[in-house]
Amino acid sequence: MFRPARIFLAMVLFVMATGVAAQTTGSPVVIQADEVTHDQELGNVVARGNVEITQNERILFANSVTYNQKTNTVTASGDVVVLEPNGDTLFADYVELTDDMRNGVIEQIRILLADDSRFAAVKGRRKDGTRTTLTRAVYSPCKVCEDDPERAPLWQLKATTILHDKTAREIRYQNARLELYGVPIAYSPFFSHPDPTVKRKSGFLTPSFGSSGNLGAFIQVPYFWAIDESQDATFSPIYTRDEGIVFSGEYRRRFNFGELEFSGSLAEADRNIGTDFAEDIRTDEIRGHIFGHGRFELDETWRAGFDIERATDRSYLRRFNFFGGQKTSLTSNAFVEGFRGRNYAAANTYLYQDLRSGIRPNTPVVAPMLDFNHVGKPMEFGGRFSMDANFLSLYREDAADTQRASVKFGYELPFTANAGYVTTLRATFQSDLYYVEQAEKSVENDGFTGRLFPQIAVDWRYPFVRDSGKTRQLIEPIAAVVLSPNGSNPGAIPSEDSVVVEIDDTNILSADRFPGIDRVESGQKVIYGVKMGVFGEGDGRTTAFFGQSYRIHADDDLANEVGIERHLSDFVGRIEIRPNQYLNLLYRFRSSGDSLDFKRNEVGFSLGTKALSLVGNYLFIDGDVSEVSLEKREEVNFIVRSQLDDNWSIAMQTQRDLGEDGGTLFAGASLTYEDECFKFTTDARRRFTRDADFEPSDDILFRITFKHLGTVSTSAN
């Protein structure tokens, strides 16, 4: 039939079907085919050849279709295809559908879901357009092998009956068995899981199990509770052989104006409180942790929030392997902050917990810390004013308590000359007032003290750029002069937020290289350095930076060995070489300004492609590079990765302490298989560190992830 005739026939049938729809409460039907016959007495419309029927958002294709207008029944045979509104596609040999194609029977059915998951069954029955019951059925999210479509997929679920309930968004199985490459590996008389449209649903999650040197054999069976659309909870008890039950869980909630999240655990377990690895066991001690997070939008300007991190003791998280056992400190914080225009204000409180071994100073309680920052609009000639204000109240058990009020005013004026060099003038005035109360009364250090600290800095930089062929070359000399009074760090002012001083390529050009407020870099100095670079058309580039400062007068008020107290500061630099996307080399250093002895060396590199790559890092830090006493550190680590093919990958990693009493700290390897429906990972690790509550251990971890079914994991160490 010619196309104009098909269009005309479709219009006629549309009108006829509309009339029938008014009587049967059905929806209009549009039919197109090579040949169509209509029996008005019986109400049958028979279409043959390239049949296409559209009703609502459903479309049916077939070789032959019979449509009974009186019973609203569609019978189709021969290469039947039904396109669903949600993107699902049904294939069958024979279909009989009624009630707007929402109910019916389908033989030799195959269903391709919107996410490429697949069903196949000998027979299917559809009810209300939402429930499909499949007999002698198979489900798999894995792709069919293009070279051998009859080959069993990587994994599939076979069952005598599969029910797909779209209203409940759940898939239920009876007499289900899990097969890998057609080989049965597990059986369940009843099994269910959410369909691919579900993001969250109440039910048991995949358990994990294994063995631990610290806990013995264990199993964890999480249960997820979707309370409503805005909140959920997960209960994850851990059953251990040596320490009994560890109760753990998580609660989350979303609001229109914020979010809330809590997680924690509780156990009755033994604890070793001995020092230097000596044993001093406390049995059946209550141990646990709690973590919390909250953010709340109060209005367009203000928001509030909190973060809670607390554990009953310093070794609990590591022994029970929460958060990978990597945390060395915990910080709890509550705050209110506001943003408006060029202004920022905040009120914070902080509580700390040190998880490191050894004897440590008492951690402080900060309550409150108030901040206000203002950056002015550009004025005449481009200059602008700024202001930073801070109030701090800090308390320590058996140590000094400190209250501090600080205000810092600033003005900045940049100037770009016609010749191309850029000069920036910065002037600041800082006023600090302290009240210190020592734990043991001291006339010298108790009471009020303060500081007035003006500073003027002028920096100059002159970038030279030259194009040479396909490369661009850059040389930018930098110099600065900083003027401020000497001796602006009286001994009565405690140092709380300026303890760790890191002099490197990121801050050598700063007028004040101390973090925080308690210490200022006083005196007169000259800073100088140079940036260089060669840039190619693609990813290739080579850059370098070197810098140093010279102090007119040595400053004895600054702590020794921080690298900026002498005439010549430490010399710092950075060199990065990246000729292409396959090689990257970064070297950073810090050396003494007098003897050029290295105080810090860092070398990092990455080499290779996804097929084979090597990443390495070397780190050396001298023991006295800050105001606090730090141990000398020298270590190296390497990671080798290889993507063997589209699915398989392997990685190996090692970390080694190069000190006199050093050795290997960590070694591990992993093997991963991943495709569109399955992921398998094997991790083997050896940790060589030890503490009072845990010893060096071996870990073997297996993770198996089935798409839509969850993750199965096991470990042993």
C-alpha positions in Angstrom: 0.0 0.0 0.0 1.4 3.4 -0.9 2.3 5.8 1.9 -0.5 8.3 1.2 -3.0 5.5 1.5 -1.5 4.3 4.7 -1.7 7.8 6.2 -5.3 8.2 5.1 -6.2 4.8 6.6 -4.5 5.6 9.8 -6.5 8.8 10.1 -9.8 6.9 9.4 -8.9 4.2 12.0 -8.0 6.9 14.5 -11.5 8.4 14.2 -13.1 5.0 14.4 -11.0 4.1 17.5 -11.9 7.4 19.1 -15.6 6.6 18.8 -15.0 3.1 20.3 -12.9 4.7 23.1 -15.8 6.9 24.1 -17.9 3.7 24.7 -15.2 1.5 26.3 -13.4 4.2 28.3 -10.2 3.2 26.4 -7.7 5.4 24.6 -7.4 6.2 20.9 -5.6 3.7 18.7 -3.6 4.5 15.6 -2.8 1.6 13.2 -0.5 1.6 10.2 0.2 -1.5 8.0 0.8 -2.6 4.5 -2.7 -4.2 4.4 -5.7 -3.6 6.6 -9.2 -5.1 6.6 -12.1 -4.0 8.8 -15.1 -6.1 9.8 -17.6 -3.6 11.2 -20.1 -6.2 12.4 -17.5 -8.2 14.4 -15.5 -5.0 15.2 -12.3 -6.6 14.0 -9.4 -4.7 12.4 -6.8 -7.0 10.9 -3.5 -5.6 9.9 -0.7 -7.5 8.0 2.8 -6.5 7.0 4.9 -3.9 8.9 2.2 -3.3 11.4 2.6 -0.4 13.9 0.0 0.3 16.6 0.2 3.3 18.9 -2.0 3.8 22.0 -1.1 6.4 24.6 2.7 6.2 24.8 3.0 2.5 24.0 3.9 1.3 20.5 3.5 -2.3 19.1 5.2 -3.7 16.0 4.4 -7.1 14.5 4.0 -9.0 11.2 0.2 -9.6 11.9 -2.1 -7.9 14.3 -5.8 -8.3 15.0 -7.6 -5.6 17.0 -11.1 -6.2 18.3 -12.7 -2.8 19.0 -15.5 -4.3 21.1 -13.3 -6.2 23.5 -10.3 -3.8 23.2 -8.1 -6.8 22.6 -4.9 -6.8 20.5 -3.5 -10.1 19.2 -0.1 -10.0 17.6 2.2 -12.6 16.1 5.5 -12.7 14.3 8.5 -10.6 15.5 6.4 -8.8 18.1 8.0 -5.8 19.7 6.3 -3.5 22.3 7.9 -0.2 23.3 7.0 0.9 26.8 6.7 4.5 28.0 9.6 4.0 30.5 12.0 2.8 27.9 11.6 -0.9 28.3 11.3 -3.1 25.2 9.4 -6.4 25.0 10.0 -9.1 22.3 7.8 -12.1 21.8 6.5 -14.7 19.3 2.9 -14.2 20.3 1.1 -11.5 22.3 -2.5 -11.1 23.4 -3.2 -7.8 25.1 -6.4 -6.3 26.5 -7.4 -3.2 28.4 -5.3 -0.6 26.5 -2.6 -3.2 26.1 -2.1 -3.3 29.9 -3.1 -7.0 30.5 -2.4 -10.1 28.5 -0.4 -13.2 27.8 2.9 -13.3 26.0 4.7 -16.4 24.7 8.5 -16.8 24.3 9.0 -13.4 25.9 12.2 -11.4 26.1 12.4 -8.0 27.9 15.1 -5.4 27.5 14.9 -2.9 30.4 15.9 0.7 30.0 19.3 0.0 31.7 20.1 -2.9 29.4 19.1 -5.6 31.9 17.3 -8.6 30.3 14.5 -11.0 31.1 13.7 -14.2 29.1 10.9 -16.7 29.7 8.8 -19.4 28.1 5.6 -17.6 29.0 4.6 -14.3 30.5 1.4 -12.9 31.9 0.8 -9.2 32.3 -1.7 -7.6 34.6 -2.7 -3.9 35.0 0.3 -2.9 33.0 2.4 -3.0 36.2 2.8 -6.7 37.1 4.6 -9.2 34.8 4.8 -12.8 35.8 7.3 -14.9 33.9 7.4 -18.7 33.9 10.7 -20.6 33.6 12.5 -17.3 33.4 16.0 -15.9 33.4 17.3 -12.5 34.5 20.7 -10.9 33.9 22.1 -7.4 33.5 25.0 -8.7 31.5 25.4 -8.1 27.8 24.9 -10.9 25.3 28.1 -12.1 23.6 28.0 -10.7 20.0 30.0 -13.6 18.6 27.9 -16.3 20.3 24.5 -15.0 21.4 23.5 -18.5 22.7 26.4 -18.5 25.2 25.5 -18.1 28.9 26.2 -14.6 30.2 28.8 -14.0 33.0 26.0 -14.3 35.6 22.3 -14.8 35.6 19.4 -15.7 37.9 17.2 -18.6 36.8 13.8 -19.2 38.5 10.6 -21.2 38.0 8.7 -17.9 38.4 9.8 -14.3 38.3 7.4 -11.5 39.2 8.3 -7.9 38.2 6.0 -5.5 40.2 6.5 -2.0 38.8 4.3 -0.5 41.4 6.4 -1.9 44.2 9.4 -1.6 42.0 10.6 -5.0 43.0 11.6 -8.2 41.3 10.7 -11.5 43.2 12.0 -15.0 42.4 10.8 -18.4 43.4 13.2 -21.4 43.3 16.0 -19.1 42.2 19.6 -20.1 41.5 22.6 -18.0 40.7 24.7 -19.1 37.8 28.2 -18.0 36.7 28.9 -18.8 33.0 25.9 -21.3 33.2 27.2 -23.1 36.3 24.9 -23.0 39.4 26.7 -21.6 42.5 23.9 -20.6 44.9 20.2 -21.5 45.5 17.3 -19.8 47.3 13.6 -20.9 47.5 12.7 -17.2 47.6 14.7 -14.1 46.6 13.9 -10.5 45.8 15.6 -7.3 45.0 14.6 -3.8 43.8 14.2 -3.2 40.1 16.6 -0.9 38.3 14.5 2.2 38.9 14.9 2.0 42.7 17.5 4.2 44.3 16.7 3.2 48.0 14.5 0.6 49.5 14.2 -1.1 53.0 15.8 -4.5 53.3 18.9 -6.5 54.2 22.1 -5.4 52.4 24.7 -7.8 51.3 26.6 -9.2 54.3 30.4 -9.2 54.7 32.4 -11.9 56.5 35.9 -13.0 57.2 38.6 -13.3 59.8 40.7 -10.7 61.6 43.8 -11.2 63.8 42.4 -8.6 66.2 38.8 -9.8 66.2 38.8 -13.4 65.0 36.1 -14.6 62.7 33.3 -12.1 62.0 30.2 -11.5 60.0 28.3 -8.2 59.4 24.7 -8.2 58.2 23.5 -4.6 57.5 19.8 -3.8 57.3 18.7 -0.6 55.5 15.5 1.2 56.6 14.1 3.7 54.1 12.0 5.6 56.7 10.5 8.0 54.2 11.6 10.1 51.2 13.8 12.4 53.4 15.4 10.0 56.0 16.9 6.5 56.3 18.9 4.4 58.7 21.3 1.5 58.4 21.8 -1.0 61.2 25.1 -2.9 60.8 25.9 -5.1 63.8 29.2 -7.0 63.6 29.3 -10.4 65.2 32.9 -11.3 66.2 34.4 -14.4 67.8 36.8 -12.7 70.2 34.9 -9.5 71.1 31.3 -10.4 70.8 28.8 -8.1 69.1 29.9 -4.6 67.8 26.8 -2.5 67.3 27.1 0.0 64.5 24.8 2.1 62.4 24.0 5.3 60.5 21.2 7.7 60.3 20.6 10.3 57.6 18.0 13.0 57.0 17.5 15.7 54.4 15.5 18.9 55.1 14.4 21.7 52.8 16.9 23.8 54.6 19.7 21.4 55.3 20.9 17.9 56.1 21.8 15.7 59.1 23.9 12.6 59.4 25.1 10.5 62.4 27.1 7.2 62.5 28.6 5.3 65.3 29.4 2.1 67.0 29.4 0.5 70.5 31.3 -2.6 71.8 32.2 -4.3 75.0 35.8 -5.3 74.3 39.2 -5.8 75.9 41.7 -3.0 75.7 45.4 -2.9 76.1 46.4 0.4 77.8 50.1 -0.5 78.2 52.9 1.6 76.9 55.9 0.6 74.8 53.9 -2.5 73.7 53.7 -3.8 77.3 50.4 -5.5 78.1 48.0 -3.9 80.6 44.6 -5.4 79.6 41.3 -4.0 80.7 38.6 -6.6 80.0 35.1 -5.9 78.8 35.5 -2.2 78.6 32.8 -0.1 76.9 34.3 1.3 73.7 32.9 3.0 70.7 32.7 6.1 68.5 30.3 8.7 67.1 30.5 10.8 64.1 28.0 13.5 63.2 27.5 16.1 60.4 24.9 18.8 60.0 24.4 21.8 57.7 21.4 24.2 58.0 20.6 27.2 55.8 19.1 29.8 58.2 18.4 32.5 55.5 20.0 33.9 52.4 22.9 35.2 54.6 23.4 32.8 57.5 24.0 29.1 57.8 24.9 26.9 60.8 26.4 23.5 61.1 28.4 21.0 63.2 30.8 18.1 62.8 31.3 15.6 65.6 34.2 13.2 65.8 34.8 11.4 69.0 36.1 7.9 70.1 36.3 6.4 73.6 40.0 5.8 73.2 42.8 6.4 70.6 43.1 2.9 69.3 39.5 1.9 68.9 38.9 3.1 65.3 42.1 1.4 64.1 41.5 -1.9 65.9 38.0 -2.3 64.6 39.0 -0.9 61.2 36.5 2.0 61.0 37.5 4.5 58.3 40.4 2.2 57.3 42.1 2.9 60.6 43.9 5.9 59.1 42.7 8.7 61.3 45.4 10.2 63.6 43.2 13.0 65.1 39.5 13.8 65.5 38.0 17.3 65.3 34.6 18.4 66.5 33.3 21.7 65.4 30.1 23.8 65.7 29.7 27.0 63.7 27.5 29.8 62.5 28.7 31.8 59.4 27.3 34.5 57.1 28.1 35.7 53.7 26.9 39.1 52.4 28.5 41.1 49.6 32.2 41.5 50.5 31.8 40.6 54.1 32.2 37.3 55.9 31.5 36.5 59.6 31.7 33.3 61.6 31.5 31.9 65.1 33.2 28.6 65.7 33.9 26.2 68.6 36.5 23.4 68.4 37.2 20.2 70.4 40.2 18.0 69.4 41.1 14.4 70.2 44.7 13.1 69.5 44.8 9.4 68.4 48.6 9.2 68.0 50.7 7.0 70.3 53.1 8.4 72.9 52.8 11.2 75.4 51.2 14.3 73.9 50.3 17.8 75.1 46.7 18.3 76.3 44.5 19.2 73.4 42.8 22.6 73.7 39.1 23.5 73.7 38.4 26.6 71.6 35.1 28.3 72.6 34.5 30.5 70.9 36.5 31.8 67.9 34.9 34.8 66.2 36.0 36.0 62.7 35.0 39.0 60.6 36.5 39.7 57.1 35.8 42.6 54.8 37.3 43.4 51.4 36.5 46.8 50.1 35.5 47.8 46.6 38.3 49.1 44.2 38.8 52.8 44.7 40.6 55.5 42.7 43.8 54.1 41.1 42.6 50.6 41.8 43.4 50.4 45.5 41.2 48.7 48.1 40.9 48.5 51.9 40.5 45.3 53.9 39.8 44.4 57.5 40.2 41.1 59.4 39.0 40.8 63.0 39.4 37.8 65.3 38.5 36.9 68.9 39.7 33.6 70.4 39.1 31.9 73.8 41.2 28.8 74.3 41.3 26.5 77.3 43.7 23.7 78.2 43.5 21.2 81.1 46.5 21.8 83.4 48.0 24.4 81.0 47.6 28.0 80.1 44.2 29.5 79.1 44.3 32.2 76.5 41.9 34.9 75.3 42.9 36.9 72.3 41.4 39.9 70.3 43.0 40.9 67.0 42.2 43.5 64.4 44.1 43.9 61.1 43.6 46.7 58.6 45.1 46.6 55.2 45.4 48.5 52.0 46.5 47.2 48.6 47.4 49.2 45.5 48.5 47.4 42.2 50.2 49.2 39.4 51.0 47.9 35.9 53.5 50.0 33.9 53.5 50.5 30.2 56.8 48.6 30.1 55.0 45.5 31.4 56.2 45.1 35.0 53.7 44.9 37.8 54.2 46.6 41.2 51.9 46.1 44.2 52.0 48.1 47.4 50.5 46.5 50.6 50.3 48.2 54.0 48.8 46.5 57.1 48.4 47.4 60.7 47.7 44.6 63.2 46.6 45.2 66.8 46.6 42.2 69.2 45.5 42.0 72.8 46.0 38.9 74.9 45.0 37.7 78.4 46.9 34.7 79.6 46.2 32.7 82.8 48.8 30.1 83.5 48.0 26.8 85.3 50.8 27.6 87.7 50.6 31.3 88.6 53.5 33.3 87.1 53.8 37.0 87.6 55.9 37.3 84.4 53.5 35.5 82.0 50.1 36.1 83.6 47.7 38.9 82.8 47.3 41.2 79.8 49.8 41.6 77.0 49.6 42.8 73.5 51.2 44.0 70.3 51.0 46.7 67.6 52.4 45.6 64.4 52.6 47.8 61.2 54.0 46.4 58.0 54.6 47.7 54.5 55.5 45.5 51.6 56.2 46.4 47.9 56.6 43.5 45.4 57.7 43.8 41.8 57.5 41.3 39.0 58.4 41.5 35.4 57.2 38.7 33.1 59.1 38.2 29.9 57.4 36.0 27.2 58.8 34.8 23.9 57.3 32.6 21.2 59.8 30.3 19.5 58.4 28.0 16.9 55.7 25.8 18.6 56.8 26.7 22.2 56.3 29.7 24.5 59.0 30.6 26.9 58.5 32.5 30.2 60.9 34.2 32.6 59.5 36.2 35.5 61.9 37.7 38.0 60.2 38.6 41.3 61.4 40.9 44.2 59.8 42.4 47.3 60.8 44.6 50.2 59.1 44.2 53.5 59.4 46.7 56.3 58.2 46.2 59.9 59.5 46.8 63.5 61.9 44.2 65.0 61.1 42.1 68.0 57.3 42.0 67.6 56.9 38.5 69.3 57.2 39.1 73.0 57.6 35.9 75.1 54.4 36.6 77.0 52.3 35.9 73.9 51.6 32.2 73.6 51.9 30.4 70.3 48.9 28.2 69.6 48.0 28.6 65.9 51.5 29.4 64.6 53.4 26.3 65.8 54.1 24.5 62.5 56.0 26.7 60.1 56.5 25.2 56.6 58.7 27.3 54.3 58.3 26.2 50.7 57.7 27.4 47.2 54.1 28.3 48.0 54.7 30.9 50.7 58.4 32.1 50.4 57.1 35.2 48.6 54.7 36.1 51.4 55.3 39.1 53.7 54.3 37.0 56.7 55.0 33.3 56.4 53.7 32.3 59.8 50.3 30.6 59.8 47.7 32.0 62.2 48.0 35.2 64.3 50.1 34.4 67.4 53.4 34.8 65.6 54.3 37.5 63.1 57.3 37.8 60.9 58.8 41.1 62.0 61.8 43.0 60.8 63.0 44.2 57.5 63.7 41.8 54.7 64.1 41.5 50.9 62.5 38.6 49.1 63.6 37.5 45.6 62.9 34.7 43.2 62.3 33.7 39.6 59.7 31.8 37.7 60.6 30.0 34.5 58.6 27.9 32.0 58.6 26.4 28.6 55.1 25.5 27.2 54.4 23.4 24.1 51.3 23.4 22.0 49.9 20.2 23.6 50.3 19.0 27.2 54.1 19.5 27.2 55.6 21.9 29.7 58.6 22.5 31.9 58.3 25.0 34.8 60.6 26.0 37.7 60.7 28.3 40.6 63.4 29.4 43.0 63.1 31.8 45.9 64.8 33.1 49.1 64.7 36.0 51.4 67.3 38.1 53.2 66.6 39.6 56.6 68.5 42.8 57.6 68.6 41.9 61.2 68.4 38.4 62.7 65.4 38.0 64.9 66.0 36.1 68.1 62.3 36.4 69.0 61.5 33.8 66.4 61.9 30.2 67.3 65.2 28.6 66.2 65.4 26.5 63.0 62.1 27.6 61.4 64.1 28.7 58.4 63.3 32.5 58.4 64.9 33.8 61.6 68.5 34.2 60.3 69.8 36.7 57.7 69.5 34.3 54.8 66.3 32.2 54.9 66.2 28.6 53.6 66.4 28.3 49.9 63.3 26.7 48.3 62.4 25.6 44.8 60.2 23.5 42.6 60.9 21.9 39.2 58.2 20.2 37.1 58.9 18.4 33.9 55.9 17.2 31.8 57.0 16.5 28.2 53.7 14.7 27.4 50.7 13.1 29.0 52.7 9.9 29.7 55.4 11.4 31.9 55.3 13.8 34.8 58.2 14.6 37.2 58.0 17.0 40.2 60.9 17.9 42.5 60.5 20.2 45.5 63.3 21.1 47.9 64.2 23.2 50.9 67.8 23.8 51.9 69.7 25.8 54.4 70.5 29.3 53.2 74.0 29.2 54.7 75.3 25.6 54.0 72.8 24.5 51.4 72.2 21.3 53.4 68.9 19.9 52.4 66.1 20.1 55.1 63.4 18.8 52.8 63.4 16.8 49.5 60.3 15.6 47.6 60.4 13.7 44.4 57.2 12.5 42.7 56.7 11.0 39.3 54.2 9.2 37.2 55.2 7.3 34.1 53.2 5.2 31.5 49.7 4.7 30.2 46.7 2.7 31.4 48.3 -0.4 30.0 51.2 0.0 32.4 52.0 2.9 34.8 54.3 3.6 37.6 53.8 6.2 40.3 56.5 6.9 42.9 57.2 9.4 45.7 60.3 10.1 47.8 60.1 12.3 50.9 62.8 13.5 53.3 62.2 15.9 56.2 64.8 17.0 58.6 63.9 16.8 62.3 64.0 20.5 63.1 62.0 22.3 60.4 59.4 23.9 62.6 58.8 25.4 66.0 57.6 22.0 67.3 59.9 19.1 67.6 59.4 16.7 64.7 61.2 13.4 64.1 63.4 13.0 61.1 61.5 11.3 58.3 62.6 9.6 55.1 60.4 7.3 53.2 59.5 6.1 49.7 56.5 4.5 48.1 55.7 3.1 44.7 52.5 2.1 43.0 52.4 0.0 39.8 49.2 -0.4 37.8 48.3 -2.3 34.7 45.1 -2.5 32.7 45.6 -5.9 31.3 42.6 -5.7 29.0 39.2 -4.2 28.9 38.2 -6.0 32.1 41.3 -7.1 34.0 43.6 -4.8 36.0 46.3 -5.3 38.6 48.1 -3.0 41.0 50.9 -3.3 43.5 52.0 -0.9 46.2 54.7 -0.6 48.8 55.8 2.0 51.4 59.1 1.9 53.1 60.8 3.8 55.9 64.4 4.6 54.9 65.5 5.7 58.4 68.2 3.9 60.4 65.6 1.7 62.3 63.2 1.7 59.4 61.8 -1.0 57.2 58.8 -1.7 55.1 55.6 0.0 56.5 53.1 -1.4 54.0 52.9 -3.7 51.1 49.9 -4.7 49.0 48.6 -6.0 45.7 45.1 -6.0 44.1 43.5 -7.8 41.1 40.3 -6.5 39.6 37.8 -7.7 37.0 35.1 -5.3 36.0 32.5 -5.2 33.3 29.0 -3.7 32.9 27.3 -6.2 35.3 30.0 -7.6 37.6 33.0 -6.6 39.5 35.5 -8.7 41.4 38.4 -7.4 43.5 41.1 -9.2 45.5 43.3 -7.2 47.9 46.2 -8.6 49.8 47.9 -6.3 52.3 50.6 -6.5 54.9 50.8 -3.8 57.6 54.1 -3.7 59.6 53.2 -1.0 62.1 52.1 -1.9 65.7 50.7 -0.2 68.8 49.6 -1.2 72.2 46.1 -2.4 71.0 47.0 -3.9 67.6 50.0 -5.7 66.0 51.3 -6.1 62.4 48.7 -7.9 60.4 48.0 -9.6 57.0 44.8 -8.7 55.2 43.1 -10.5 52.4 40.0 -9.0 51.1 37.6 -10.2 48.4 34.8 -8.1 47.0 32.2 -9.4 44.5 29.6 -6.9 43.2 26.6 -8.1 41.2 24.7 -5.3 39.4 21.4 -4.7 41.2 22.1 -7.4 43.7 24.8 -5.8 45.8 28.3 -6.6 47.1 29.7 -9.8 48.7 32.9 -9.3 50.6 35.2 -11.3 52.8 38.6 -10.6 54.5 41.2 -12.4 56.5 44.2 -11.2 58.4 
